[in-house]
Amino acid sequence: MNQYETVFILTPVLSDAQMKEAVDKFRGILTAEGAEIINEEHWGMKKLAYPIEKKTTGFYELIEFKAEPTVIEKLEVNFRRDERVIRYLTVKMEKYAAQYAEKRRSLKQTKSEEA
């Protein structure tokens, strides 16, 4: 199994419930295909670098997971079919990137425990 990181941007016109439903849909696709979700981060509403479909903001979501390469194709087909997703990017993480992500998560976790 390879480690992947996917970031997708949801349209800003969604309510919180609709946004959570969309994220749950993609998380469900991954778990149904046997992927192991390592980390999930909700980055919230951010300004886009350039307008996409006449929208200047979007909800950003990051999911790190381990899966077989065939899962990526199914996930990206669902990204393309869902009109709530305006952009997505899935990256296969090499071992150094995976180590860095692990260190970043542990550092973030210790900061949240101190607060």
FIMILO-144643 format. One record per residue: residue in three letters; residue number from 0; x, y, z of N, C-alpha, C, O in turn. Coordinates in steps of 0.1 Angstrom, whole numbers, plus 5000, padded with zeros to 4 digits. Each point is the difference from the previous one (the first is absolute). Layout:
REM residues N
+------+-----+------+------+------+------+------+------+------+------+------+------+------+------+
| code | pos |  n.u |  n.v |  n.w | ca.u | ca.v | ca.w |  c.u |  c.v |  c.w |  o.u |  o.v |  o.w |
+------+-----+------+------+------+------+------+------+------+------+------+------+------+------+
|  ALA | NUM |    X |    Y |    Z |    X |    Y |    Z |    X |    Y |    Z |    X |    Y |    Z |
...
+------+-----+------+------+------+------+------+------+------+------+------+------+------+------+
//
This chain:
REM residues 115
+------+-----+------+------+------+------+------+------+------+------+------+------+------+------+
| code | pos |  n.u |  n.v |  n.w | ca.u | ca.v | ca.w |  c.u |  c.v |  c.w |  o.u |  o.v |  o.w |
+------+-----+------+------+------+------+------+------+------+------+------+------+------+------+
|  MET |   0 | 5008 | 4988 | 5000 | 4992 | 5012 | 5000 | 5009 | 5012 | 5000 | 5010 | 5001 | 5007 |
|  ASN |   1 | 4986 | 5009 | 4985 | 5007 | 5013 | 5000 | 4993 | 5010 | 5009 | 4988 | 4999 | 5003 |
|  GLN |   2 | 5019 | 5011 | 5000 | 4994 | 5011 | 5008 | 4997 | 5012 | 4991 | 5009 | 5004 | 4992 |
|  TYR |   3 | 4979 | 5002 | 5009 | 4996 | 5010 | 4992 | 4995 | 5012 | 5008 | 4996 | 4998 | 5012 |
|  GLU |   4 | 5003 | 5013 | 4982 | 4995 | 5012 | 5006 | 4991 | 5007 | 4989 | 5004 | 5002 | 4989 |
|  THR |   5 | 4983 | 5001 | 5015 | 4992 | 5006 | 4990 | 4994 | 5013 | 5007 | 4996 | 5000 | 5011 |
|  VAL |   6 | 5004 | 5010 | 4981 | 4994 | 5013 | 5004 | 4989 | 5003 | 4990 | 5002 | 5000 | 4988 |
|  PHE |   7 | 4986 | 5004 | 5017 | 4990 | 5004 | 4991 | 4993 | 5012 | 5005 | 4999 | 5003 | 5012 |
|  ILE |   8 | 4995 | 5005 | 4979 | 4994 | 5013 | 5003 | 4985 | 4998 | 4996 | 4997 | 4996 | 4989 |
|  LEU |   9 | 4995 | 5007 | 5021 | 4985 | 4999 | 4998 | 4995 | 5014 | 4998 | 5005 | 5010 | 5005 |
|  THR |  10 | 4984 | 4991 | 4987 | 4994 | 5013 | 4997 | 4996 | 5007 | 5013 | 4995 | 4994 | 5009 |
|  PRO |  11 | 5006 | 5019 | 4991 | 4997 | 5008 | 5013 | 4985 | 5002 | 5003 | 4997 | 5005 | 5010 |
|  VAL |  12 | 4995 | 4991 | 4981 | 4985 | 5002 | 5002 | 4994 | 4989 | 5008 | 4988 | 5001 | 5003 |
|  LEU |  13 | 5020 | 4989 | 5002 | 4995 | 4989 | 5008 | 4998 | 5005 | 5014 | 5007 | 5008 | 5006 |
|  SER |  14 | 4982 | 4986 | 5001 | 4999 | 5002 | 5014 | 5010 | 4990 | 5007 | 5006 | 4992 | 4994 |
|  ASP |  15 | 4995 | 5010 | 5019 | 5009 | 4991 | 5008 | 4996 | 4985 | 4998 | 5008 | 4992 | 4999 |
|  ALA |  16 | 4979 | 5006 | 5002 | 4995 | 4986 | 4999 | 5003 | 4994 | 4986 | 5004 | 4989 | 4999 |
|  GLN |  17 | 4994 | 5019 | 4991 | 5003 | 4995 | 4986 | 5015 | 4998 | 4998 | 5004 | 4990 | 4994 |
|  MET |  18 | 5004 | 5018 | 5012 | 5015 | 4999 | 4999 | 5004 | 4987 | 5007 | 5008 | 4992 | 4995 |
|  LYS |  19 | 4987 | 5006 | 5017 | 5003 | 4988 | 5008 | 4996 | 4987 | 4992 | 5006 | 4990 | 5000 |
|  GLU |  20 | 4982 | 5011 | 4994 | 4995 | 4989 | 4992 | 5009 | 4996 | 4988 | 5002 | 4989 | 4998 |
|  ALA |  21 | 5003 | 5022 | 4996 | 5009 | 4998 | 4988 | 5013 | 4993 | 5005 | 5005 | 4991 | 4994 |
|  VAL |  22 | 5001 | 5014 | 5017 | 5012 | 4994 | 5005 | 4998 | 4986 | 5005 | 5008 | 4991 | 4997 |
|  ASP |  23 | 4980 | 5006 | 5009 | 4997 | 4987 | 5004 | 4999 | 4990 | 4988 | 5003 | 4989 | 5001 |
|  LYS |  24 | 4991 | 5016 | 4988 | 4999 | 4992 | 4988 | 5013 | 4996 | 4995 | 5002 | 4988 | 4997 |
|  PHE |  25 | 5008 | 5021 | 5002 | 5013 | 4996 | 4995 | 5008 | 4991 | 5010 | 5008 | 4991 | 4996 |
|  ARG |  26 | 4990 | 5012 | 5017 | 5006 | 4991 | 5011 | 4994 | 4986 | 4999 | 5007 | 4990 | 5001 |
|  GLY |  27 | 4980 | 5009 | 4996 | 4993 | 4988 | 4999 | 5005 | 4992 | 4988 | 5002 | 4988 | 5000 |
|  ILE |  28 | 5001 | 5019 | 4988 | 5005 | 4993 | 4988 | 5014 | 4994 | 5004 | 5002 | 4989 | 4996 |
|  LEU |  29 | 5006 | 5018 | 5011 | 5013 | 4995 | 5003 | 4999 | 4988 | 5009 | 5007 | 4990 | 4998 |
|  THR |  30 | 4985 | 5011 | 5013 | 5000 | 4989 | 5009 | 4993 | 4987 | 4993 | 5003 | 4989 | 5003 |
|  ALA |  31 | 4987 | 5014 | 4989 | 4994 | 4989 | 4993 | 5009 | 4992 | 4990 | 4999 | 4988 | 4998 |
|  GLU |  32 | 5011 | 5019 | 4997 | 5010 | 4994 | 4991 | 5012 | 4994 | 5008 | 5010 | 4996 | 4994 |
|  GLY |  33 | 4989 | 5005 | 5019 | 5011 | 4994 | 5008 | 5011 | 5009 | 5004 | 5011 | 4995 | 5004 |
|  ALA |  34 | 4988 | 5018 | 4994 | 5010 | 5010 | 5004 | 5000 | 5002 | 5015 | 4990 | 4999 | 5006 |
|  GLU |  35 | 5022 | 5004 | 4999 | 5002 | 5003 | 5014 | 5002 | 5015 | 5001 | 5010 | 5005 | 4996 |
|  ILE |  36 | 4981 | 5002 | 5010 | 5001 | 5015 | 5002 | 5009 | 5003 | 5011 | 4998 | 4995 | 5011 |
|  ILE |  37 | 5013 | 5012 | 4986 | 5010 | 5003 | 5010 | 4997 | 5013 | 5007 | 5001 | 5001 | 5013 |
|  ASN |  38 | 4995 | 5009 | 4979 | 4998 | 5014 | 5006 | 4990 | 5007 | 4991 | 4999 | 4998 | 4988 |
|  GLU |  39 | 4994 | 5011 | 5019 | 4990 | 5008 | 4993 | 5000 | 5014 | 5006 | 5000 | 5001 | 5012 |
|  GLU |  40 | 5001 | 5009 | 4979 | 5000 | 5014 | 5005 | 4990 | 5008 | 4993 | 4999 | 4999 | 4987 |
|  HIS |  41 | 4994 | 5009 | 5020 | 4990 | 5009 | 4994 | 5006 | 5014 | 5001 | 5002 | 5005 | 5011 |
|  TRP |  42 | 5002 | 5001 | 4977 | 5007 | 5012 | 5000 | 4990 | 5012 | 5000 | 5004 | 5012 | 5002 |
|  GLY |  43 | 4983 | 4985 | 4995 | 4990 | 5011 | 5000 | 5000 | 5008 | 4987 | 5005 | 4996 | 4990 |
|  MET |  44 | 4988 | 5015 | 5011 | 4998 | 5009 | 4989 | 5012 | 5008 | 4997 | 5005 | 5007 | 5009 |
|  LYS |  45 | 5001 | 4992 | 4979 | 5012 | 5007 | 4996 | 4997 | 5008 | 4987 | 4992 | 4996 | 4992 |
|  LYS |  46 | 5016 | 5014 | 5006 | 4999 | 5008 | 4987 | 5008 | 4992 | 4990 | 5011 | 4996 | 5003 |
|  LEU |  47 | 4984 | 5003 | 4985 | 5006 | 4993 | 4989 | 5011 | 5010 | 4994 | 4998 | 5012 | 5000 |
|  ALA |  48 | 5012 | 4982 | 4994 | 5010 | 5009 | 4993 | 4995 | 5006 | 4988 | 5004 | 5011 | 4996 |
|  TYR |  49 | 4986 | 4983 | 4998 | 4993 | 5005 | 4988 | 4986 | 4995 | 4999 | 4997 | 4989 | 5006 |
|  PRO |  50 | 4994 | 5018 | 4988 | 4986 | 4995 | 5000 | 4998 | 4987 | 4992 | 5006 | 4998 | 4990 |
|  ILE |  51 | 4986 | 4993 | 5016 | 4997 | 4988 | 4994 | 4985 | 4999 | 4999 | 4993 | 5001 | 5010 |
|  GLU |  52 | 5001 | 4998 | 4978 | 4986 | 5000 | 4998 | 4993 | 5012 | 5006 | 4990 | 4999 | 5006 |
|  LYS |  53 | 5017 | 5012 | 4993 | 4995 | 5013 | 5005 | 5000 | 5001 | 5016 | 4993 | 5008 | 5005 |
|  LYS |  54 | 5014 | 4983 | 5001 | 5000 | 5000 | 5015 | 5014 | 5004 | 5004 | 5010 | 4996 | 4994 |
|  THR |  55 | 4991 | 5011 | 5017 | 5013 | 5005 | 5005 | 5004 | 4994 | 5013 | 5011 | 5002 | 5004 |
|  THR |  56 | 4980 | 4990 | 5002 | 5004 | 4993 | 5012 | 4995 | 4985 | 4999 | 4993 | 4996 | 4991 |
|  GLY |  57 | 5012 | 4996 | 5019 | 4996 | 4986 | 5000 | 5003 | 4993 | 5013 | 5009 | 5005 | 5007 |
|  PHE |  58 | 4985 | 4984 | 4996 | 5003 | 4992 | 5012 | 5011 | 4990 | 4997 | 4998 | 4992 | 4991 |
|  TYR |  59 | 5013 | 5009 | 5016 | 5011 | 4991 | 4997 | 5000 | 4988 | 5010 | 4997 | 5002 | 5012 |
|  GLU |  60 | 5006 | 4986 | 4983 | 5000 | 4988 | 5008 | 5012 | 4992 | 4996 | 5003 | 4998 | 4988 |
|  LEU |  61 | 5005 | 4996 | 5022 | 5011 | 4992 | 4997 | 4998 | 4986 | 5006 | 4995 | 4999 | 5012 |
|  ILE |  62 | 5008 | 4991 | 4981 | 4999 | 4986 | 5005 | 5012 | 4993 | 4997 | 5004 | 4999 | 4988 |
|  GLU |  63 | 5003 | 4995 | 5022 | 5012 | 4991 | 4997 | 4995 | 4986 | 5003 | 4993 | 4997 | 5009 |
|  PHE |  64 | 5011 | 4994 | 4982 | 4996 | 4986 | 5001 | 5009 | 4991 | 4993 | 5009 | 5004 | 4992 |
|  LYS |  65 | 4990 | 4983 | 5012 | 5008 | 4989 | 4994 | 4990 | 4992 | 4992 | 4990 | 4996 | 5005 |
|  ALA |  66 | 5014 | 5001 | 4982 | 4990 | 4993 | 4992 | 5008 | 4994 | 4988 | 5012 | 5003 | 4997 |
|  GLU |  67 | 4981 | 4988 | 4996 | 5005 | 4994 | 4988 | 4999 | 5010 | 4989 | 4991 | 5009 | 5000 |
|  PRO |  68 | 5017 | 4991 | 4989 | 4999 | 5010 | 4989 | 4987 | 5000 | 4993 | 4996 | 5010 | 4994 |
|  THR |  69 | 4996 | 4979 | 5006 | 4988 | 4999 | 4993 | 4989 | 5009 | 5006 | 4990 | 5004 | 4994 |
|  VAL |  70 | 5012 | 4998 | 5019 | 4990 | 5008 | 5008 | 5000 | 5015 | 4995 | 4989 | 5006 | 5000 |
|  ILE |  71 | 5023 | 4999 | 4996 | 5001 | 5014 | 4996 | 4991 | 5003 | 4988 | 4993 | 5010 | 4999 |
|  GLU |  72 | 5007 | 4981 | 4991 | 4991 | 5002 | 4988 | 4986 | 5001 | 5004 | 4993 | 5009 | 4995 |
|  LYS |  73 | 5002 | 4982 | 5014 | 4986 | 5001 | 5004 | 4997 | 5013 | 5008 | 4989 | 5006 | 4998 |
|  LEU |  74 | 5020 | 4998 | 5010 | 4998 | 5012 | 5008 | 5000 | 5012 | 4991 | 4991 | 5009 | 5001 |
|  GLU |  75 | 5018 | 4992 | 4989 | 5000 | 5012 | 4991 | 4988 | 5000 | 4990 | 4996 | 5011 | 4997 |
|  VAL |  76 | 4999 | 4977 | 4999 | 4988 | 5000 | 4992 | 4988 | 5006 | 5008 | 4992 | 5008 | 4995 |
|  ASN |  77 | 5008 | 4989 | 5018 | 4989 | 5006 | 5009 | 5002 | 5015 | 5002 | 4991 | 5007 | 5001 |
|  PHE |  78 | 5022 | 4997 | 5000 | 5002 | 5015 | 5000 | 4995 | 5007 | 4988 | 4994 | 5010 | 5001 |
|  ARG |  79 | 5009 | 4984 | 4987 | 4996 | 5006 | 4988 | 4985 | 5000 | 4998 | 4994 | 5010 | 4994 |
|  ARG |  80 | 4999 | 4980 | 5011 | 4985 | 4999 | 4999 | 4993 | 5009 | 5010 | 4988 | 5004 | 4997 |
|  ASP |  81 | 5018 | 5000 | 5013 | 4993 | 5008 | 5011 | 5001 | 5015 | 4997 | 5011 | 5005 | 4999 |
|  GLU |  82 | 4978 | 5001 | 4999 | 5000 | 5015 | 4997 | 5004 | 5009 | 5011 | 5003 | 5011 | 4998 |
|  ARG |  83 | 4998 | 4983 | 5014 | 5004 | 5008 | 5012 | 5015 | 5002 | 5000 | 5005 | 5009 | 5007 |
|  VAL |  84 | 5003 | 4982 | 4987 | 5014 | 5001 | 4999 | 5005 | 5009 | 4989 | 4996 | 4997 | 4988 |
|  ILE |  85 | 5011 | 5014 | 5015 | 5005 | 5008 | 4989 | 5014 | 4998 | 4996 | 5004 | 5002 | 4989 |
|  ARG |  86 | 5004 | 4992 | 5020 | 5014 | 4996 | 4997 | 5004 | 4988 | 5009 | 4995 | 4999 | 5011 |
|  TYR |  87 | 5014 | 4993 | 4985 | 5005 | 4989 | 5008 | 5015 | 4997 | 4995 | 5003 | 5002 | 4989 |
|  LEU |  88 | 5004 | 4993 | 5020 | 5014 | 4995 | 4997 | 5004 | 4989 | 5009 | 4999 | 5001 | 5012 |
|  THR |  89 | 5005 | 4988 | 4982 | 5004 | 4988 | 5008 | 5015 | 4998 | 4997 | 5003 | 4999 | 4988 |
|  VAL |  90 | 5005 | 4999 | 5022 | 5014 | 4998 | 4998 | 5005 | 4988 | 5008 | 4996 | 4997 | 5011 |
|  LYS |  91 | 5012 | 4995 | 4982 | 5006 | 4988 | 5007 | 5012 | 5005 | 5007 | 5009 | 5007 | 4995 |
|  MET |  92 | 4991 | 4990 | 5018 | 5011 | 5005 | 5009 | 5011 | 4991 | 5000 | 4999 | 4988 | 5003 |
|  GLU |  93 | 5013 | 5017 | 4994 | 5012 | 4992 | 5001 | 5004 | 4998 | 5015 | 4993 | 5006 | 5009 |
|  LYS |  94 | 5016 | 4986 | 4995 | 5003 | 4997 | 5014 | 5004 | 5012 | 5008 | 4996 | 5001 | 5012 |
|  TYR |  95 | 5011 | 5009 | 4982 | 5004 | 5012 | 5007 | 4989 | 5009 | 5003 | 4999 | 5006 | 5010 |
|  ALA |  96 | 4992 | 4995 | 4980 | 4988 | 5008 | 5002 | 4991 | 4994 | 5011 | 4994 | 5007 | 5008 |
|  ALA |  97 | 5005 | 4980 | 4992 | 4992 | 4993 | 5010 | 5006 | 5002 | 5014 | 4992 | 5003 | 5009 |
|  GLN |  98 | 5021 | 4997 | 4992 | 5006 | 5002 | 5013 | 4998 | 5015 | 5004 | 4998 | 5002 | 5012 |
|  TYR |  99 | 5003 | 5007 | 4979 | 4998 | 5014 | 5003 | 4985 | 5002 | 5005 | 4998 | 5007 | 5010 |
|  ALA | 100 | 4993 | 4987 | 4983 | 4986 | 5001 | 5004 | 4997 | 4995 | 5014 | 4993 | 5005 | 5007 |
|  GLU | 101 | 5014 | 4984 | 4996 | 4999 | 4994 | 5013 | 5005 | 5009 | 5011 | 4994 | 5002 | 5010 |
|  LYS | 102 | 5018 | 5004 | 4987 | 5006 | 5009 | 5010 | 4991 | 5013 | 5001 | 4998 | 5004 | 5012 |
|  ARG | 103 | 4996 | 5001 | 4977 | 4991 | 5011 | 5001 | 4988 | 4997 | 5008 | 4995 | 5009 | 5008 |
|  ARG | 104 | 4999 | 4979 | 4991 | 4988 | 4996 | 5007 | 5003 | 4999 | 5015 | 4993 | 5005 | 5008 |
|  SER | 105 | 5019 | 4989 | 4995 | 5003 | 4998 | 5014 | 5003 | 5014 | 5007 | 4996 | 5002 | 5012 |
|  LEU | 106 | 5011 | 5007 | 4981 | 5002 | 5013 | 5005 | 4987 | 5008 | 5002 | 4999 | 5007 | 5010 |
|  LYS | 107 | 4992 | 4992 | 4981 | 4987 | 5006 | 5001 | 4992 | 4995 | 5012 | 4993 | 5007 | 5007 |
|  GLN | 108 | 5008 | 4980 | 4995 | 4993 | 4993 | 5011 | 5005 | 5005 | 5013 | 4993 | 5002 | 5010 |
|  THR | 109 | 5021 | 4999 | 4992 | 5005 | 5004 | 5012 | 4997 | 5014 | 5003 | 4998 | 5004 | 5012 |
|  LYS | 110 | 5001 | 5005 | 4978 | 4996 | 5014 | 5002 | 4985 | 5001 | 5005 | 4997 | 5008 | 5009 |
|  SER | 111 | 4995 | 4983 | 4985 | 4986 | 5001 | 5004 | 4998 | 4994 | 5014 | 4991 | 5004 | 5007 |
|  GLU | 112 | 5017 | 4986 | 4997 | 4999 | 4995 | 5014 | 5005 | 5010 | 5010 | 4995 | 5000 | 5012 |
|  GLU | 113 | 5015 | 5008 | 4985 | 5005 | 5011 | 5009 | 4990 | 5011 | 5002 | 5000 | 5005 | 5011 |
|  ALA | 114 | 4992 | 4998 | 4979 | 4990 | 5011 | 5001 | 4988 | 4997 | 5009 | 4992 | 5008 | 5002 |
+------+-----+------+------+------+------+------+------+------+------+------+------+------+------+
//
